[in-house]
Amino acid sequence: MTRALPQLSGDVFICDGGVETDFIFNRGIPIPEFAGHTLLSTDAGRNALAAYFREFLVLARDLGTGFILDGQTWKAHSHWAKDLGVTSTELREINHQSIAFIAALRDEFQSNAGPIVLNGIVGPKGDGYAPDAMVSTKEAEEYHREQVSWLSETNVDMITATTFTQASEAAGAVTAANKAELPIVVSFTVETDGNLPTGQSLSDAIWFVDKATNKGPAYFMINCAHPDHFQHIITDDDWARRIHGVRCNASRKSHAELDASDTLDAGDPVELAQQYKEIKKKMPWINIFGGCCGSDLRHVTEIAKVVTA
């Protein structure tokens, strides 16, 4: 049996924003290959990352919410080893260091009223905007088993398969986590039409993963999409009630447009928060709220205010 997660209580939990875009565009701090764990290799990077998360932990403290505290392990798996110039042994240590880093931050804020959940991030085998190649469920289980095993050696509370673009790969990652007895969440990337980059509908993707894994995920999330891109597909059906969190882009641009842009579209934090309010009104069972590309503390602060009002 996997351990229980406090956010399943239905209480409000918040997450951080788009850490990579915030650092690169707002703070002028480069992140090679968008791999956040590289910040942990220097004192300056560690200090900047700690200061970043402390701001969100203070927000959670002030509003009395829970907080999902992410480890920077999104690209700390073998697909990116060559590009990042690291070995498998080094990647294992990076996963351990990343979770130890956020565990120390949790210790700093142990007086927070809401729980702080240590979350190990598992990224897809390829691009988070569009799949490089189709990955079968069996292949995905074998691939993601390695990073899941590294994370299982830490005191991480859960795993989130983030920016996954295909249901078959998500099902494989879930199977690997279930076998390691680690709770796992699946967060799908969707395009401007609300479908996955493969063209599969979000409802079909959720049904596929749940059927293939006997409802293995603790819940699902939507990430890396503006509310305009998916609100129209949400219905009060069983598949939609499996979604418990959203982490939206600040920009209405498509993934292709964002990929080609050398400037940041931060949108309007107040407007985005009002759209979250509409999402919560339409999906009152959702209780986990954060940001993705282009968002920062300003956006999450406005969002947190409206969802806790």
Backbone as numpy.savetxt, mean C-alpha at the origin, in Angstrom:
# Nx Ny Nz CAx CAy CAz Cx Cy Cz
-3.67 -20.82 11.83 -4.51 -19.62 11.83 -3.64 -18.36 11.83
-3.99 -17.41 11.02 -3.27 -16.14 11.02 -3.79 -15.27 12.15
-2.94 -14.35 12.59 -3.31 -13.49 13.71 -4.38 -12.48 13.30
-5.14 -12.00 14.28 -6.18 -11.01 14.02 -5.56 -9.64 13.81
-6.20 -8.83 12.99 -5.73 -7.48 12.71 -6.68 -6.48 13.37
-6.14 -5.49 14.09 -7.01 -4.54 14.80 -7.90 -3.72 13.89
-7.47 -3.49 12.63 -8.30 -2.68 11.73 -9.58 -3.40 11.30
-9.65 -4.70 11.53 -10.88 -5.44 11.21 -12.02 -5.12 12.19
-11.70 -4.36 13.23 -12.72 -3.90 14.16 -13.67 -2.89 13.52
-13.23 -2.25 12.43 -14.02 -1.23 11.78 -13.66 0.18 12.21
-12.78 0.32 13.21 -12.34 1.65 13.63 -11.52 2.29 12.51
-11.46 3.62 12.51 -10.74 4.33 11.46 -9.23 4.16 11.63
-8.58 3.80 10.54 -7.11 3.74 10.46 -6.68 4.62 9.30
-5.56 5.31 9.48 -5.01 6.09 8.38 -3.65 5.52 7.98
-3.23 5.86 6.77 -1.93 5.48 6.24 -1.20 6.75 5.85
0.03 6.63 5.41 0.76 7.81 4.94 0.36 8.13 3.51
1.10 9.02 2.85 0.78 9.42 1.47 1.71 8.74 0.48
2.00 9.44 -0.61 2.89 8.89 -1.62 4.33 9.24 -1.28
4.96 8.40 -0.48 6.29 8.72 0.05 7.30 8.99 -1.05
7.27 8.19 -2.11 8.29 8.37 -3.17 8.12 9.70 -3.89
6.88 10.02 -4.28 6.67 11.29 -5.00 6.90 12.47 -4.07
6.55 12.34 -2.80 6.77 13.42 -1.84 8.26 13.71 -1.71
9.05 12.65 -1.53 10.49 12.85 -1.36 11.14 13.40 -2.62
10.81 12.83 -3.76 11.48 13.23 -5.00 11.10 14.64 -5.43
9.79 14.93 -5.43 9.33 16.21 -5.99 9.22 17.33 -4.96
8.81 17.01 -3.74 8.61 18.05 -2.74 9.84 18.32 -1.89
10.62 17.28 -1.63 11.75 17.40 -0.72 13.10 17.37 -1.42
13.09 17.08 -2.72 14.35 17.05 -3.46 15.27 15.93 -3.04
14.72 14.82 -2.55 15.50 13.68 -2.11 15.34 12.56 -3.13
16.38 12.22 -3.87 16.24 11.18 -4.90 16.03 9.80 -4.29
15.24 8.97 -4.99 15.02 7.58 -4.59 15.28 6.70 -5.82
16.44 6.07 -5.90 16.77 5.23 -7.05 15.70 4.18 -7.33
15.25 4.13 -8.58 14.26 3.13 -9.01 12.96 3.18 -8.20
12.69 4.30 -7.54 11.49 4.40 -6.70 11.51 3.36 -5.57
12.69 2.94 -5.18 12.85 1.91 -4.15 13.12 2.58 -2.81
12.05 2.74 -2.01 12.16 3.49 -0.77 13.16 2.93 0.22
13.44 1.63 0.15 14.37 1.05 1.12 15.78 1.60 0.96
16.10 2.17 -0.22 17.45 2.72 -0.41 17.71 3.90 0.52
16.65 4.53 1.03 16.83 5.64 1.97 17.44 5.17 3.29
17.26 3.89 3.60 17.75 3.37 4.87 19.26 3.15 4.87
19.91 3.32 3.73 21.35 3.03 3.64 22.22 4.18 4.12
21.62 5.36 4.37 22.40 6.51 4.86 21.69 7.11 6.07
22.47 7.80 6.91 21.88 8.46 8.08 20.90 9.54 7.64
21.25 10.27 6.58 20.38 11.34 6.09 19.04 10.77 5.61
19.11 9.66 4.89 17.90 9.04 4.39 17.03 8.50 5.52
17.66 7.86 6.50 16.92 7.32 7.63 16.25 8.44 8.43
17.00 9.52 8.64 16.45 10.64 9.39 15.27 11.27 8.66
15.40 11.40 7.33 14.31 11.99 6.54 13.08 11.10 6.57
13.29 9.79 6.46 12.17 8.85 6.48 11.49 8.83 7.86
12.31 8.88 8.91 11.75 8.90 10.26 10.92 10.16 10.49
11.44 11.31 10.05 10.72 12.58 10.21 9.40 12.54 9.43
9.44 11.95 8.25 8.23 11.83 7.42 7.14 11.04 8.14
7.48 9.87 8.66 6.47 9.02 9.30 6.02 9.60 10.65
6.92 10.30 11.34 6.52 10.90 12.62 5.38 11.89 12.42
5.38 12.62 11.31 4.31 13.58 11.05 2.95 12.88 10.95
2.93 11.73 10.31 1.67 10.99 10.16 1.28 10.32 11.48
2.26 9.86 12.23 1.97 9.25 13.53 1.43 10.28 14.51
1.91 11.50 14.43 1.37 12.59 15.25 -0.08 12.87 14.84
-0.34 12.87 13.54 -1.72 13.08 13.05 -2.65 12.00 13.60
-2.22 10.75 13.54 -3.03 9.66 14.08 -3.24 9.82 15.58
-2.20 10.25 16.28 -2.31 10.48 17.73 -3.32 11.58 18.02
-3.22 12.69 17.29 -4.08 13.83 17.56 -5.56 13.54 17.27
-5.81 12.69 16.26 -7.18 12.37 15.88 -7.69 11.09 16.54
-6.81 10.39 17.23 -7.22 9.18 17.92 -7.49 8.00 17.02
-6.87 7.98 15.84 -7.09 6.88 14.91 -5.98 5.84 15.03
-6.21 4.69 14.41 -5.15 3.73 14.24 -4.26 4.15 13.07
-3.12 3.47 12.92 -2.21 3.82 11.82 -1.57 2.55 11.27
-1.57 2.45 9.93 -0.88 1.36 9.23 0.50 1.89 8.85
1.53 1.36 9.49 2.90 1.86 9.32 3.66 0.95 8.36
3.94 1.47 7.17 4.52 0.67 6.10 6.03 0.56 6.18
6.54 -0.66 6.01 7.96 -0.85 5.78 8.28 -0.53 4.33
9.47 -0.04 4.07 9.85 0.34 2.70 10.44 -0.87 1.97
9.57 -1.83 1.71 10.02 -3.10 1.12 9.36 -3.38 -0.22
8.71 -2.36 -0.79 7.95 -2.53 -2.03 8.80 -3.12 -3.15
10.05 -2.67 -3.27 10.93 -3.19 -4.32 12.09 -4.00 -3.76
11.96 -4.44 -2.53 13.03 -5.23 -1.91 12.82 -6.71 -2.18
12.70 -7.05 -3.47 12.57 -8.44 -3.88 13.38 -8.65 -5.16
13.55 -9.90 -5.55 14.60 -10.26 -6.51 14.42 -9.67 -7.91
13.19 -9.33 -8.30 12.98 -8.76 -9.63 13.83 -7.51 -9.84
14.07 -6.75 -8.76 14.79 -5.47 -8.85 16.24 -5.59 -8.42
16.70 -6.79 -8.09 18.05 -6.96 -7.56 19.13 -6.44 -8.52
19.00 -6.78 -9.79 20.01 -6.37 -10.77 20.02 -4.86 -10.93
18.83 -4.25 -11.07 18.76 -2.80 -11.24 19.32 -2.06 -10.04
19.14 -2.63 -8.86 19.59 -1.97 -7.63 20.98 -2.41 -7.21
21.53 -3.39 -7.89 22.88 -3.84 -7.60 23.03 -4.51 -6.25
22.05 -5.38 -5.90 22.10 -6.06 -4.60 21.93 -7.56 -4.79
22.36 -8.31 -3.80 22.23 -9.76 -3.83 21.00 -10.19 -3.04
20.65 -11.46 -3.15 19.54 -12.01 -2.40 19.79 -11.90 -0.90
21.01 -12.15 -0.49 21.36 -12.04 0.93 21.15 -10.61 1.42
21.55 -9.66 0.61 21.37 -8.25 0.98 19.90 -7.86 1.02
19.11 -8.40 0.09 17.68 -8.10 0.08 17.01 -8.63 1.35
17.40 -9.81 1.78 16.85 -10.36 3.01 17.14 -9.43 4.18
18.37 -8.95 4.26 18.75 -8.04 5.34 18.00 -6.71 5.24
17.78 -6.25 4.01 17.02 -5.01 3.80 15.60 -5.14 4.34
14.95 -6.28 4.08 13.61 -6.51 4.60 13.62 -6.50 6.13
14.63 -7.14 6.72 14.73 -7.17 8.18 14.95 -5.76 8.74
15.85 -5.02 8.12 16.16 -3.67 8.60 14.95 -2.74 8.48
14.20 -2.89 7.40 13.06 -2.01 7.17 11.99 -2.21 8.24
11.72 -3.45 8.60 10.70 -3.70 9.61 11.23 -3.29 10.99
12.50 -3.50 11.25 13.08 -3.05 12.53 12.99 -1.53 12.64
13.16 -0.83 11.53 13.09 0.63 11.49 11.69 1.11 11.89
10.66 0.52 11.29 9.30 0.99 11.62 8.88 0.51 13.01
9.43 -0.62 13.46 9.12 -1.08 14.81 9.64 -0.09 15.85
10.82 0.49 15.59 11.37 1.50 16.50 10.49 2.75 16.51
9.96 3.11 15.35 9.05 4.26 15.29 7.78 3.98 16.08
7.26 2.76 15.97 6.06 2.41 16.75 6.34 2.54 18.24
7.53 2.14 18.66 7.89 2.25 20.08 7.85 3.71 20.54
8.23 4.63 19.67 8.21 6.05 20.01 6.79 6.54 20.28
5.81 5.93 19.62 4.43 6.40 19.69 3.51 5.40 20.38
4.07 4.64 21.31 3.27 3.61 21.97 2.15 4.19 22.83
2.21 5.51 23.09 1.14 6.14 23.87 -0.06 6.52 23.00
0.05 6.35 21.67 -1.10 6.63 20.80 -2.30 5.81 21.24
-3.47 6.44 21.17 -4.69 5.73 21.57 -5.03 4.60 20.61
-4.82 4.82 19.31 -5.13 3.82 18.30 -3.96 2.88 18.05
-4.23 1.64 17.64 -3.16 0.69 17.35 -2.29 1.14 16.17
-1.02 0.78 16.21 -0.10 1.01 15.10 0.29 -0.37 14.57
-0.03 -0.61 13.30 0.15 -1.93 12.70 1.37 -1.91 11.79
2.31 -2.81 12.01 3.52 -2.89 11.18 3.18 -3.69 9.92
3.38 -3.04 8.77 2.93 -3.58 7.49 4.12 -3.77 6.54
4.38 -5.00 6.16 5.42 -5.28 5.17 4.83 -5.18 3.77
5.42 -4.36 2.93 4.91 -4.16 1.57 5.58 -5.12 0.59
4.75 -5.81 -0.19 5.24 -6.68 -1.26 4.76 -6.11 -2.59
5.68 -5.77 -3.45 5.32 -5.23 -4.76 5.22 -6.31 -5.81
4.64 -5.99 -6.96 4.49 -6.99 -8.02 5.82 -7.32 -8.69
5.83 -8.42 -9.40 7.01 -8.81 -10.17 6.98 -8.04 -11.49
7.35 -6.77 -11.41 7.31 -5.92 -12.59 6.75 -4.56 -12.24
6.24 -3.87 -13.24 5.78 -2.51 -13.09 4.47 -2.44 -12.32
4.34 -1.45 -11.44 3.13 -1.28 -10.66 2.02 -0.56 -11.41
2.31 -0.07 -12.62 1.30 0.57 -13.45 0.73 -0.39 -14.49
1.58 -1.29 -14.99 1.15 -2.24 -16.03 2.04 -3.47 -15.94
1.46 -4.66 -16.09 2.27 -5.88 -15.96 3.27 -6.01 -17.11
4.51 -6.38 -16.75 5.52 -6.65 -17.77 5.19 -7.93 -18.54
4.62 -8.88 -17.81 4.21 -10.16 -18.40 3.18 -10.78 -17.49
2.34 -11.63 -18.03 1.35 -12.31 -17.20 2.06 -13.33 -16.30
1.65 -13.37 -15.05 2.25 -14.26 -14.06 1.16 -15.20 -13.55
1.38 -16.49 -13.67 0.38 -17.45 -13.20 0.37 -17.47 -11.66
-0.70 -18.01 -11.12 -0.81 -18.09 -9.67 0.29 -18.94 -9.07
0.58 -20.07 -9.69 1.64 -20.96 -9.19 3.00 -20.28 -9.26
3.28 -19.64 -10.40 4.56 -18.93 -10.55 4.67 -17.82 -9.52
3.59 -17.10 -9.29 3.60 -16.00 -8.34 3.84 -16.50 -6.92
3.21 -17.63 -6.57 3.43 -18.18 -5.23 4.90 -18.51 -5.03
5.50 -19.15 -6.01 6.91 -19.53 -5.91 7.80 -18.30 -5.82
7.46 -17.28 -6.62 8.27 -16.07 -6.63 8.17 -15.30 -5.31
6.95 -15.03 -4.85 6.75 -14.19 -3.67 7.05 -14.91 -2.36
7.16 -16.23 -2.42 7.48 -16.99 -1.20 8.78 -16.51 -0.57
9.74 -16.12 -1.40 11.04 -15.70 -0.88 10.92 -14.47 0.01
10.30 -13.40 -0.52 10.18 -12.19 0.29 9.24 -12.39 1.48
8.18 -13.15 1.28 7.28 -13.45 2.39 8.04 -14.16 3.52
8.93 -15.06 3.16 9.70 -15.78 4.19 10.62 -14.82 4.93
11.21 -13.88 4.20 12.07 -12.88 4.87 11.25 -12.05 5.86
10.08 -11.62 5.44 9.24 -10.80 6.31 8.71 -11.60 7.49
8.49 -12.89 7.29 7.99 -13.73 8.38 9.03 -13.88 9.49
10.28 -13.59 9.18 11.36 -13.68 10.18 11.42 -12.42 11.06
10.59 -11.43 10.77 10.54 -10.19 11.54 9.30 -10.19 12.43
9.08 -9.07 13.14 7.87 -8.96 13.97 6.79 -8.15 13.25
6.77 -8.23 11.92 5.74 -7.58 11.13 4.36 -8.15 11.48
3.34 -7.29 11.46 2.00 -7.74 11.81 1.23 -8.28 10.61
1.57 -7.78 9.41 0.82 -8.13 8.22 1.64 -7.81 6.99
1.13 -8.23 5.84 1.72 -7.92 4.54 0.65 -7.29 3.67
1.03 -6.34 2.85 0.12 -5.85 1.82 0.77 -6.02 0.45
0.08 -6.73 -0.42 0.51 -6.85 -1.82 0.01 -5.60 -2.53
0.89 -4.64 -2.73 0.52 -3.30 -3.17 0.84 -3.07 -4.64
-0.01 -2.30 -5.29 0.09 -1.96 -6.73 0.11 -3.22 -7.59
-0.65 -4.23 -7.21 -0.73 -5.43 -8.03 -1.67 -5.16 -9.21
-1.27 -5.65 -10.37 -1.98 -5.32 -11.60 -2.70 -6.50 -12.23
-2.53 -7.68 -11.63 -3.21 -8.85 -12.19 -3.63 -9.79 -11.06
-4.82 -10.34 -11.20 -5.40 -11.16 -10.15 -4.63 -12.45 -9.91
-4.10 -13.05 -10.97 -3.39 -14.32 -10.81 -2.15 -14.15 -9.95
-1.41 -13.05 -10.15 -0.23 -12.82 -9.32 -0.63 -12.55 -7.88
-1.70 -11.79 -7.70 -2.18 -11.51 -6.35 -2.55 -12.80 -5.62
-3.21 -13.71 -6.32 -3.59 -14.98 -5.70 -2.37 -15.78 -5.27
-1.31 -15.73 -6.06 -0.08 -16.43 -5.69 0.58 -15.84 -4.47
0.60 -14.51 -4.39 1.18 -13.85 -3.21 0.37 -14.17 -1.96
-0.95 -14.19 -2.11 -1.82 -14.53 -0.98 -1.55 -15.95 -0.49
-1.43 -16.87 -1.42 -1.16 -18.26 -1.05 0.15 -18.38 -0.29
1.17 -17.67 -0.76 2.47 -17.70 -0.08 2.36 -17.17 1.34
1.63 -16.06 1.52 1.46 -15.47 2.85 0.62 -16.37 3.76
-0.44 -16.95 3.20 -1.29 -17.84 4.00 -0.49 -19.03 4.52
0.37 -19.58 3.68 1.18 -20.72 4.10 2.18 -20.32 5.18
2.60 -19.05 5.16 3.51 -18.54 6.19 2.76 -18.05 7.42
1.43 -18.18 7.38 0.55 -17.75 8.47 0.71 -16.27 8.80
0.86 -15.47 7.73 0.91 -14.02 7.86 -0.35 -13.43 7.23
-1.07 -12.56 7.93 -2.22 -11.89 7.31 -1.76 -11.09 6.10
-2.54 -11.12 5.04 -2.19 -10.38 3.83 -3.39 -9.64 3.28
-3.14 -8.46 2.77 -4.13 -7.61 2.11 -3.70 -7.47 0.66
-4.66 -7.42 -0.25 -4.36 -7.18 -1.66 -4.87 -5.80 -2.04
-3.97 -4.97 -2.57 -4.34 -3.62 -3.02 -4.09 -3.54 -4.52
-5.17 -3.42 -5.28 -5.08 -3.43 -6.73 -4.91 -2.02 -7.30
-4.09 -1.92 -8.33 -4.01 -0.72 -9.16 -5.12 -0.78 -10.20
-5.85 0.31 -10.37 -6.86 0.35 -11.43 -6.62 1.54 -12.34
-7.11 1.43 -13.56 -6.95 2.48 -14.56 -8.11 3.47 -14.47
-8.13 4.43 -15.40 -9.15 5.49 -15.37 -10.56 4.95 -15.57
-10.68 3.73 -16.11 -12.01 3.13 -16.29 -12.42 2.24 -15.13
-11.58 2.17 -14.10 -11.90 1.34 -12.94 -11.49 -0.11 -13.07
-10.96 -0.51 -14.23 -10.49 -1.88 -14.43 -9.01 -2.00 -14.12
-8.57 -3.22 -13.88 -7.14 -3.47 -13.73 -6.43 -3.19 -15.05
-5.11 -2.94 -15.03 -4.38 -2.71 -16.28 -4.50 -3.84 -17.29
-4.83 -5.05 -16.83 -5.04 -6.18 -17.74 -6.37 -6.09 -18.47
-7.24 -5.18 -18.03 -8.58 -5.07 -18.60 -9.63 -5.80 -17.78
-9.19 -6.61 -16.82 -10.13 -7.33 -15.96 -10.85 -6.35 -15.04
-12.12 -6.58 -14.80 -12.86 -5.72 -13.89 -12.39 -5.95 -12.46
-12.52 -4.93 -11.62 -12.13 -5.06 -10.22 -12.96 -6.13 -9.52
-14.24 -6.19 -9.83 -15.09 -7.20 -9.21 -14.62 -8.61 -9.56
-14.30 -8.83 -10.83 -13.83 -10.16 -11.25 -12.49 -10.50 -10.61
-11.62 -9.49 -10.47 -10.31 -9.73 -9.85 -10.46 -10.15 -8.40
-11.35 -9.47 -7.68 -11.58 -9.83 -6.28 -12.19 -11.22 -6.17
-13.19 -11.50 -7.01 -13.79 -12.83 -7.01 -12.74 -13.90 -7.31
-11.86 -13.62 -8.28 -10.84 -14.60 -8.67 -9.92 -14.93 -7.50
-9.41 -13.89 -6.84 -8.48 -14.09 -5.73 -9.17 -14.83 -4.58
-10.38 -14.41 -4.25 -11.09 -15.06 -3.15 -11.37 -16.54 -3.45
-11.75 -16.83 -4.69 -12.03 -18.22 -5.06 -10.77 -19.06 -5.06
-9.68 -18.49 -5.60 -8.43 -19.24 -5.71 -7.77 -19.50 -4.37
-8.08 -18.67 -3.37 -7.38 -18.76 -2.08 -8.33 -19.03 -0.91
-9.60 -19.36 -1.22 -10.60 -19.58 -0.17 -10.69 -18.36 0.75
-10.85 -17.20 0.12 -10.91 -15.91 0.82 -9.68 -15.69 1.69
-8.52 -15.91 1.07 -7.26 -15.78 1.79 -6.90 -14.38 2.25
-7.21 -13.31 1.47 -6.86 -11.96 1.94 -7.73 -11.54 3.13
-7.13 -10.80 4.06 -7.91 -10.24 5.16 -8.96 -9.28 4.61
-8.57 -8.54 3.59 -9.47 -7.63 2.86 -8.72 -7.13 1.63
-9.40 -6.31 0.85 -8.80 -5.72 -0.35 -8.75 -4.20 -0.20
-7.90 -3.58 -1.04 -7.82 -2.13 -1.12 -7.71 -1.71 -2.58
-7.91 -0.42 -2.81 -7.67 0.19 -4.12 -6.57 1.22 -3.94
-5.59 1.21 -4.83 -4.50 2.18 -4.72 -4.17 2.78 -6.08
-3.40 3.86 -6.05 -2.81 4.44 -7.26 -3.84 4.78 -8.33
-4.98 5.33 -7.89 -6.01 5.78 -8.82 -6.76 6.93 -8.16
-7.20 7.90 -8.94 -7.99 9.00 -8.41 -9.43 8.51 -8.16
-10.14 9.07 -7.18 -11.52 8.63 -6.94 -12.40 8.65 -8.18
-12.18 9.61 -9.08 -12.97 9.68 -10.31 -12.84 8.41 -11.15
-11.75 7.68 -10.96 -11.46 6.53 -11.81 -12.23 5.27 -11.39
-12.72 5.23 -10.16 -13.36 3.98 -9.73 -14.70 4.15 -9.01
-15.07 5.36 -8.62 -16.31 5.51 -7.86 -17.53 4.98 -8.62
-17.49 5.11 -9.95 -18.65 4.72 -10.74 -18.87 3.21 -10.79
-17.86 2.42 -10.43 -18.02 0.96 -10.53 -18.43 0.33 -9.19
-18.41 1.11 -8.12 -18.68 0.55 -6.80 -20.17 0.34 -6.60
-20.51 -0.85 -6.15 -21.91 -1.19 -5.85 -21.96 -1.81 -4.46
-23.15 -1.90 -3.90 -23.30 -2.50 -2.58 -23.48 -4.01 -2.75
-22.42 -4.65 -3.20 -22.42 -6.09 -3.42 -21.31 -6.74 -2.59
-21.36 -8.06 -2.51 -20.40 -8.78 -1.67 -18.96 -8.48 -2.07
-18.69 -8.41 -3.38 -17.30 -8.19 -3.81 -16.81 -6.82 -3.33
-17.66 -5.80 -3.39 -17.26 -4.45 -2.98 -17.08 -4.36 -1.47
-17.84 -5.16 -0.73 -17.71 -5.16 0.72 -16.43 -5.84 1.19
-15.72 -6.47 0.27 -14.40 -7.01 0.60 -13.33 -5.90 0.58
-13.67 -4.73 0.06 -12.75 -3.59 0.02 -12.88 -2.81 1.32
-11.78 -2.66 2.04 -11.82 -1.95 3.31 -10.91 -0.73 3.35
-10.21 -0.44 2.26 -9.33 0.72 2.28 -9.07 1.28 0.90
-8.74 2.57 0.87 -8.38 3.25 -0.38 -7.16 4.13 -0.15
-6.27 4.11 -1.13 -5.11 5.01 -1.14 -5.05 5.62 -2.54
-5.61 6.81 -2.67 -5.82 7.41 -3.99 -4.69 8.34 -4.40
-4.52 8.45 -5.72 -3.64 9.46 -6.27 -4.26 10.84 -6.10
-3.41 11.84 -5.97 -3.90 13.22 -5.89 -4.31 13.74 -7.26
-3.77 13.14 -8.30 -3.99 13.60 -9.68 -5.04 12.77 -10.39
-5.76 13.42 -11.30 -6.72 12.72 -12.15 -6.05 12.11 -13.38
-4.77 12.35 -13.58 -4.08 11.86 -14.77 -4.04 10.33 -14.81
-3.94 9.81 -16.01 -3.78 8.37 -16.18 -2.38 7.96 -15.77
-2.16 6.66 -15.62 -0.83 6.18 -15.29 0.17 6.51 -16.38
-0.25 6.42 -17.62 0.65 6.75 -18.74 1.06 8.23 -18.67
0.11 9.10 -18.36 0.41 10.53 -18.25 1.33 10.80 -17.06
1.08 10.14 -15.95 1.94 10.33 -14.78 3.35 9.84 -15.05
3.45 8.71 -15.74 4.76 8.13 -16.05 5.58 9.05 -16.94
4.90 9.78 -17.81 5.60 10.65 -18.76 5.86 12.05 -18.21
5.36 12.34 -17.02 5.45 13.69 -16.47 6.72 13.87 -15.64
7.37 15.02 -15.82 8.54 15.33 -15.00 8.22 16.38 -13.94
6.93 16.67 -13.76 6.48 17.55 -12.69 5.39 16.84 -11.89
5.17 17.32 -10.68 4.20 16.67 -9.81 2.85 17.36 -9.89
1.81 16.56 -10.10 0.44 17.07 -10.04 -0.13 16.68 -8.68
-0.15 17.64 -7.74 -0.59 17.37 -6.38 -2.07 17.58 -6.19
-2.78 17.99 -7.24 -4.22 18.16 -7.14 -4.60 19.16 -6.06
-5.78 18.98 -5.49 -6.31 19.86 -4.45 -6.63 19.01 -3.22
-5.86 19.16 -2.13 -6.08 18.32 -0.94 -7.49 18.40 -0.38
-8.09 19.59 -0.37 -9.43 19.75 0.18 -10.46 19.05 -0.70
-10.32 19.23 -2.02 -11.24 18.56 -2.94 -11.11 17.04 -2.82
-9.88 16.54 -2.74 -9.66 15.10 -2.62 -10.31 14.57 -1.35
-10.19 15.31 -0.26 -10.80 14.88 0.99 -12.32 14.79 0.87
-12.92 15.74 0.17 -14.37 15.69 -0.02 -14.77 14.48 -0.85
-13.91 14.08 -1.78 -14.20 12.88 -2.56 -14.08 11.62 -1.70
-13.15 11.62 -0.76 -13.07 10.52 0.20 -14.34 10.46 1.04
-14.86 11.63 1.40 -16.11 11.69 2.17 -17.23 11.03 1.39
-17.27 11.27 0.07 -18.29 10.65 -0.77 -18.08 9.14 -0.88
-16.81 8.71 -0.95 -16.51 7.28 -0.98 -17.02 6.62 0.30
-16.73 7.25 1.43 -17.16 6.69 2.72 -18.68 6.66 2.84
-19.33 7.66 2.25 -20.80 7.68 2.27 -21.36 6.53 1.44
-20.71 6.27 0.30 -21.16 5.20 -0.58 -20.75 3.83 -0.06
-19.62 3.78 0.62 -19.07 2.52 1.14 -18.79 2.68 2.63
-19.83 2.72 3.46 -19.62 3.00 4.89 -18.80 1.95 5.62
-18.58 0.80 4.98 -17.79 -0.25 5.61 -16.28 0.00 5.46
-15.88 0.95 4.64 -14.45 1.26 4.47 -13.95 2.02 5.69
-12.78 1.62 6.21 -12.26 2.28 7.41 -10.76 2.56 7.37
-10.12 2.35 6.21 -8.67 2.56 6.10 -8.42 3.56 4.96
-7.74 4.66 5.30 -7.63 5.77 4.36 -6.19 6.31 4.32
-5.66 6.43 3.12 -4.33 7.00 2.94 -4.21 7.60 1.56
-2.99 7.93 1.17 -2.76 8.52 -0.13 -1.78 7.70 -0.95
-1.69 8.04 -2.23 -0.72 7.39 -3.11 -0.02 8.49 -3.90
0.32 8.28 -5.16 1.15 9.19 -5.93 0.65 10.64 -5.88
1.54 11.55 -5.56 1.23 12.97 -5.56 0.67 13.48 -4.25
0.31 12.58 -3.35 -0.27 13.00 -2.06 0.82 13.10 -1.00
0.54 13.90 0.01 1.48 14.07 1.12 0.70 14.34 2.39
1.37 14.87 3.41 0.73 15.10 4.70 -0.48 16.02 4.58
-0.43 17.00 3.68 -1.56 17.91 3.51 -2.82 17.15 3.10
-2.68 16.25 2.16 -3.83 15.49 1.67 -4.38 14.56 2.75
-3.47 13.82 3.40 -3.92 12.85 4.39 -4.53 13.56 5.60
-4.02 14.73 5.95 -4.61 15.50 7.05 -6.06 15.87 6.73
-6.29 16.39 5.54 -7.65 16.76 5.15 -8.57 15.54 5.08
-8.02 14.45 4.55 -8.80 13.21 4.45 -9.16 12.70 5.85
-8.15 12.68 6.73 -8.38 12.16 8.09 -9.43 13.00 8.82
-9.43 14.28 8.60 -10.40 15.15 9.26 -11.82 14.81 8.84
-12.03 14.59 7.54 -13.41 14.36 7.09 -13.90 12.95 7.44
-13.01 11.96 7.44 -13.47 10.59 7.72 -13.63 10.34 9.21
-13.08 11.23 10.04 -13.27 11.09 11.49 -14.28 12.08 12.04
-14.82 12.94 11.17 -15.74 13.98 11.63 -17.01 13.35 12.20
